[in-house]
Amino acid sequence: MPSNQTPNYALSQWEKSDRVLMEDFNADNAKIDATLAGLAGQVAGKAAQSALDALSQTVAGHTAALSRKGNCRVEILSYAGSGEYGAAHPNTLTFSGRPAFFLGFGGQTVLFYTRGSTHISSLHNGGYNYVFYGLPTTWSGNTVSWYSDGIVPQGSEKVNYFFVVLYAEG
């Protein structure tokens, strides 16, 4: 039986005088296996850095092209999902002006809004098909708040969400 355990996962740490038992090794291996399986699931859901770099280049290219059009201004915003959702935990995003359009993405969710809409639209993969939601939306000046009864449609997974925002100019 080990005299000590590690602080994070309570794995066995023996002293020279301790009796070493197979059950202790098996219990440690089960803890390590469960932790690695959980981490593998988290890593599988992450976007590859090369995909993020390619997307960043695409957005930069579009931003440069749009800046030459003279009729709109582009802004890039982001927020970190809180893991909370529902009417008591709305998401909030503040813009530098009232946007004509925005497109946000992160986790399993795509969010978009077009000026004049009464809601923010949410689209995500529901397993076998895509699910579309119209989310309750409140504007206060240049700040918008929205919520949903689910973490994915609301865009509240604990990941970073990125927004491309278009403002009408002139």
ROBA-632870 format. One record per residue (C-alpha): residue number from 1; residue in one letter; x, y, z. Coordinates in nm, 2 decimals. Example, Ala and Ser with C-alpha at 12.3 -4.5 7.8 and 13.67 -1.06 7.14 Angstrom:
# residues 2
<rec nr="1" rest="a" px="1.23" py="-0.45" pz="0.78"/>
<rec nr="2" rest="s" px="1.37" py="-0.11" pz="0.71"/>
//
This chain:
# residues 170
<rec nr="1" rest="m" px="0.00" py="0.00" pz="0.00"/>
<rec nr="2" rest="p" px="0.15" py="0.34" pz="-0.10"/>
<rec nr="3" rest="s" px="0.23" py="0.59" pz="0.17"/>
<rec nr="4" rest="n" px="0.17" py="0.89" pz="-0.05"/>
<rec nr="5" rest="q" px="-0.04" py="1.00" pz="-0.35"/>
<rec nr="6" rest="t" px="0.01" py="1.26" pz="-0.62"/>
<rec nr="7" rest="p" px="-0.18" py="1.58" pz="-0.56"/>
<rec nr="8" rest="n" px="-0.37" py="1.60" pz="-0.89"/>
<rec nr="9" rest="y" px="-0.48" py="1.24" pz="-0.97"/>
<rec nr="10" rest="a" px="-0.41" py="1.06" pz="-0.64"/>
<rec nr="11" rest="l" px="-0.17" py="0.82" pz="-0.81"/>
<rec nr="12" rest="s" px="0.03" py="0.59" pz="-0.59"/>
<rec nr="13" rest="q" px="0.37" py="0.70" pz="-0.46"/>
<rec nr="14" rest="w" px="0.56" py="0.44" pz="-0.26"/>
<rec nr="15" rest="e" px="0.83" py="0.47" pz="0.01"/>
<rec nr="16" rest="k" px="1.10" py="0.21" pz="0.03"/>
<rec nr="17" rest="s" px="0.92" py="0.05" pz="0.33"/>
<rec nr="18" rest="d" px="0.58" py="0.03" pz="0.16"/>
<rec nr="19" rest="r" px="0.43" py="-0.29" pz="0.03"/>
<rec nr="20" rest="v" px="0.37" py="-0.28" pz="-0.34"/>
<rec nr="21" rest="l" px="0.03" py="-0.43" pz="-0.45"/>
<rec nr="22" rest="m" px="-0.09" py="-0.51" pz="-0.80"/>
<rec nr="23" rest="e" px="-0.43" py="-0.35" pz="-0.71"/>
<rec nr="24" rest="d" px="-0.26" py="-0.01" pz="-0.66"/>
<rec nr="25" rest="f" px="-0.10" py="-0.03" pz="-1.01"/>
<rec nr="26" rest="n" px="-0.43" py="-0.13" pz="-1.17"/>
<rec nr="27" rest="a" px="-0.62" py="0.15" pz="-1.00"/>
<rec nr="28" rest="d" px="-0.35" py="0.40" pz="-1.12"/>
<rec nr="29" rest="n" px="-0.37" py="0.27" pz="-1.47"/>
<rec nr="30" rest="a" px="-0.75" py="0.30" pz="-1.47"/>
<rec nr="31" rest="k" px="-0.72" py="0.67" pz="-1.36"/>
<rec nr="32" rest="i" px="-0.46" py="0.74" pz="-1.62"/>
<rec nr="33" rest="d" px="-0.67" py="0.57" pz="-1.90"/>
<rec nr="34" rest="a" px="-0.98" py="0.76" pz="-1.81"/>
<rec nr="35" rest="t" px="-0.80" py="1.09" pz="-1.80"/>
<rec nr="36" rest="l" px="-0.63" py="1.03" pz="-2.13"/>
<rec nr="37" rest="a" px="-0.96" py="0.93" pz="-2.29"/>
<rec nr="38" rest="g" px="-1.12" py="1.25" pz="-2.18"/>
<rec nr="39" rest="l" px="-0.83" py="1.46" pz="-2.31"/>
<rec nr="40" rest="a" px="-0.84" py="1.28" pz="-2.65"/>
<rec nr="41" rest="g" px="-1.21" py="1.37" pz="-2.68"/>
<rec nr="42" rest="q" px="-1.13" py="1.74" pz="-2.61"/>
<rec nr="43" rest="v" px="-0.84" py="1.74" pz="-2.86"/>
<rec nr="44" rest="a" px="-1.06" py="1.57" pz="-3.13"/>
<rec nr="45" rest="g" px="-1.30" py="1.87" pz="-3.12"/>
<rec nr="46" rest="k" px="-1.03" py="2.13" pz="-3.17"/>
<rec nr="47" rest="a" px="-0.96" py="2.29" pz="-3.51"/>
<rec nr="48" rest="a" px="-0.62" py="2.23" pz="-3.66"/>
<rec nr="49" rest="q" px="-0.38" py="2.53" pz="-3.64"/>
<rec nr="50" rest="s" px="-0.34" py="2.51" pz="-4.02"/>
<rec nr="51" rest="a" px="-0.72" py="2.55" pz="-4.07"/>
<rec nr="52" rest="l" px="-0.72" py="2.85" pz="-3.83"/>
<rec nr="53" rest="d" px="-0.43" py="3.00" pz="-4.02"/>
<rec nr="54" rest="a" px="-0.60" py="2.95" pz="-4.35"/>
<rec nr="55" rest="l" px="-0.92" py="3.10" pz="-4.22"/>
<rec nr="56" rest="s" px="-0.72" py="3.40" pz="-4.08"/>
<rec nr="57" rest="q" px="-0.56" py="3.46" pz="-4.42"/>
<rec nr="58" rest="t" px="-0.90" py="3.44" pz="-4.59"/>
<rec nr="59" rest="v" px="-1.05" py="3.69" pz="-4.36"/>
<rec nr="60" rest="a" px="-0.75" py="3.92" pz="-4.40"/>
<rec nr="61" rest="g" px="-0.78" py="3.89" pz="-4.78"/>
<rec nr="62" rest="h" px="-1.15" py="3.97" pz="-4.77"/>
<rec nr="63" rest="t" px="-1.10" py="4.26" pz="-4.52"/>
<rec nr="64" rest="a" px="-0.84" py="4.41" pz="-4.76"/>
<rec nr="65" rest="a" px="-1.07" py="4.36" pz="-5.06"/>
<rec nr="66" rest="l" px="-1.37" py="4.51" pz="-4.88"/>
<rec nr="67" rest="s" px="-1.17" py="4.81" pz="-4.76"/>
<rec nr="68" rest="r" px="-1.13" py="4.91" pz="-5.13"/>
<rec nr="69" rest="k" px="-1.50" py="4.90" pz="-5.19"/>
<rec nr="70" rest="g" px="-1.56" py="5.22" pz="-4.99"/>
<rec nr="71" rest="n" px="-1.92" py="5.13" pz="-4.88"/>
<rec nr="72" rest="c" px="-1.85" py="4.94" pz="-4.57"/>
<rec nr="73" rest="r" px="-1.62" py="4.90" pz="-4.28"/>
<rec nr="74" rest="v" px="-1.51" py="4.56" pz="-4.14"/>
<rec nr="75" rest="e" px="-1.44" py="4.47" pz="-3.78"/>
<rec nr="76" rest="i" px="-1.32" py="4.14" pz="-3.63"/>
<rec nr="77" rest="l" px="-1.45" py="4.06" pz="-3.27"/>
<rec nr="78" rest="s" px="-1.43" py="3.76" pz="-3.04"/>
<rec nr="79" rest="y" px="-1.55" py="3.63" pz="-2.71"/>
<rec nr="80" rest="a" px="-1.48" py="3.32" pz="-2.50"/>
<rec nr="81" rest="g" px="-1.79" py="3.10" pz="-2.44"/>
<rec nr="82" rest="s" px="-1.88" py="3.09" pz="-2.07"/>
<rec nr="83" rest="g" px="-2.04" py="2.74" pz="-2.06"/>
<rec nr="84" rest="e" px="-2.37" py="2.90" pz="-1.94"/>
<rec nr="85" rest="y" px="-2.69" py="2.95" pz="-2.14"/>
<rec nr="86" rest="g" px="-3.05" py="3.04" pz="-2.11"/>
<rec nr="87" rest="a" px="-3.24" py="3.36" pz="-2.04"/>
<rec nr="88" rest="a" px="-3.06" py="3.41" pz="-1.71"/>
<rec nr="89" rest="h" px="-2.72" py="3.39" pz="-1.89"/>
<rec nr="90" rest="p" px="-2.74" py="3.57" pz="-2.22"/>
<rec nr="91" rest="n" px="-2.44" py="3.63" pz="-2.44"/>
<rec nr="92" rest="t" px="-2.35" py="3.99" pz="-2.50"/>
<rec nr="93" rest="l" px="-2.14" py="4.15" pz="-2.77"/>
<rec nr="94" rest="t" px="-2.07" py="4.53" pz="-2.81"/>
<rec nr="95" rest="f" px="-1.98" py="4.67" pz="-3.15"/>
<rec nr="96" rest="s" px="-1.82" py="5.00" pz="-3.25"/>
<rec nr="97" rest="g" px="-2.14" py="5.09" pz="-3.43"/>
<rec nr="98" rest="r" px="-2.47" py="4.93" pz="-3.53"/>
<rec nr="99" rest="p" px="-2.37" py="4.65" pz="-3.77"/>
<rec nr="100" rest="a" px="-2.53" py="4.59" pz="-4.10"/>
<rec nr="101" rest="f" px="-2.43" py="4.22" pz="-4.09"/>
<rec nr="102" rest="f" px="-2.22" py="3.99" pz="-3.88"/>
<rec nr="103" rest="l" px="-2.12" py="3.63" pz="-3.90"/>
<rec nr="104" rest="g" px="-1.98" py="3.45" pz="-3.59"/>
<rec nr="105" rest="f" px="-1.84" py="3.10" pz="-3.55"/>
<rec nr="106" rest="g" px="-1.69" py="2.89" pz="-3.28"/>
<rec nr="107" rest="g" px="-1.74" py="2.54" pz="-3.14"/>
<rec nr="108" rest="q" px="-2.03" py="2.38" pz="-3.32"/>
<rec nr="109" rest="t" px="-2.22" py="2.70" pz="-3.39"/>
<rec nr="110" rest="v" px="-2.25" py="2.96" pz="-3.66"/>
<rec nr="111" rest="l" px="-2.43" py="3.28" pz="-3.56"/>
<rec nr="112" rest="f" px="-2.54" py="3.55" pz="-3.81"/>
<rec nr="113" rest="y" px="-2.75" py="3.87" pz="-3.81"/>
<rec nr="114" rest="t" px="-2.86" py="4.11" pz="-4.08"/>
<rec nr="115" rest="r" px="-2.98" py="4.46" pz="-4.00"/>
<rec nr="116" rest="g" px="-3.35" py="4.47" pz="-3.97"/>
<rec nr="117" rest="s" px="-3.38" py="4.12" pz="-3.84"/>
<rec nr="118" rest="t" px="-3.57" py="4.07" pz="-3.51"/>
<rec nr="119" rest="h" px="-3.34" py="3.79" pz="-3.40"/>
<rec nr="120" rest="i" px="-2.99" py="3.64" pz="-3.43"/>
<rec nr="121" rest="s" px="-2.99" py="3.32" pz="-3.63"/>
<rec nr="122" rest="s" px="-2.80" py="3.02" pz="-3.51"/>
<rec nr="123" rest="l" px="-2.70" py="2.72" pz="-3.72"/>
<rec nr="124" rest="h" px="-2.53" py="2.40" pz="-3.60"/>
<rec nr="125" rest="n" px="-2.48" py="2.04" pz="-3.69"/>
<rec nr="126" rest="g" px="-2.75" py="1.84" pz="-3.51"/>
<rec nr="127" rest="g" px="-2.60" py="1.50" pz="-3.58"/>
<rec nr="128" rest="y" px="-2.76" py="1.40" pz="-3.91"/>
<rec nr="129" rest="n" px="-2.87" py="1.74" pz="-4.03"/>
<rec nr="130" rest="y" px="-2.82" py="2.11" pz="-3.96"/>
<rec nr="131" rest="v" px="-3.05" py="2.28" pz="-3.71"/>
<rec nr="132" rest="f" px="-3.16" py="2.64" pz="-3.75"/>
<rec nr="133" rest="y" px="-3.27" py="2.86" pz="-3.46"/>
<rec nr="134" rest="g" px="-3.40" py="3.22" pz="-3.43"/>
<rec nr="135" rest="l" px="-3.27" py="3.34" pz="-3.10"/>
<rec nr="136" rest="p" px="-3.44" py="3.60" pz="-2.88"/>
<rec nr="137" rest="t" px="-3.24" py="3.92" pz="-2.93"/>
<rec nr="138" rest="t" px="-3.22" py="4.25" pz="-2.74"/>
<rec nr="139" rest="w" px="-3.03" py="4.56" pz="-2.87"/>
<rec nr="140" rest="s" px="-2.92" py="4.85" pz="-2.65"/>
<rec nr="141" rest="g" px="-2.73" py="5.10" pz="-2.85"/>
<rec nr="142" rest="n" px="-2.44" py="4.91" pz="-3.01"/>
<rec nr="143" rest="t" px="-2.47" py="4.62" pz="-2.77"/>
<rec nr="144" rest="v" px="-2.67" py="4.30" pz="-2.85"/>
<rec nr="145" rest="s" px="-2.77" py="4.02" pz="-2.61"/>
<rec nr="146" rest="w" px="-2.92" py="3.69" pz="-2.70"/>
<rec nr="147" rest="y" px="-2.99" py="3.35" pz="-2.54"/>
<rec nr="148" rest="s" px="-3.12" py="3.00" pz="-2.62"/>
<rec nr="149" rest="d" px="-3.23" py="2.70" pz="-2.42"/>
<rec nr="150" rest="g" px="-2.92" py="2.51" pz="-2.53"/>
<rec nr="151" rest="i" px="-2.55" py="2.57" pz="-2.49"/>
<rec nr="152" rest="v" px="-2.47" py="2.50" pz="-2.86"/>
<rec nr="153" rest="p" px="-2.74" py="2.71" pz="-3.03"/>
<rec nr="154" rest="q" px="-2.66" py="3.00" pz="-2.80"/>
<rec nr="155" rest="g" px="-2.29" py="2.99" pz="-2.88"/>
<rec nr="156" rest="s" px="-2.18" py="2.94" pz="-2.52"/>
<rec nr="157" rest="e" px="-1.95" py="2.64" pz="-2.54"/>
<rec nr="158" rest="k" px="-1.62" py="2.70" pz="-2.36"/>
<rec nr="159" rest="v" px="-1.44" py="2.79" pz="-2.68"/>
<rec nr="160" rest="n" px="-1.35" py="3.11" pz="-2.86"/>
<rec nr="161" rest="y" px="-1.60" py="3.26" pz="-3.10"/>
<rec nr="162" rest="f" px="-1.49" py="3.49" pz="-3.38"/>
<rec nr="163" rest="f" px="-1.71" py="3.75" pz="-3.56"/>
<rec nr="164" rest="v" px="-1.67" py="3.93" pz="-3.89"/>
<rec nr="165" rest="v" px="-1.88" py="4.24" pz="-3.87"/>
<rec nr="166" rest="l" px="-1.98" py="4.47" pz="-4.16"/>
<rec nr="167" rest="y" px="-2.09" py="4.83" pz="-4.10"/>
<rec nr="168" rest="a" px="-2.25" py="5.03" pz="-4.37"/>
<rec nr="169" rest="e" px="-2.05" py="5.35" pz="-4.45"/>
<rec nr="170" rest="g" px="-2.16" py="5.67" pz="-4.62"/>
//
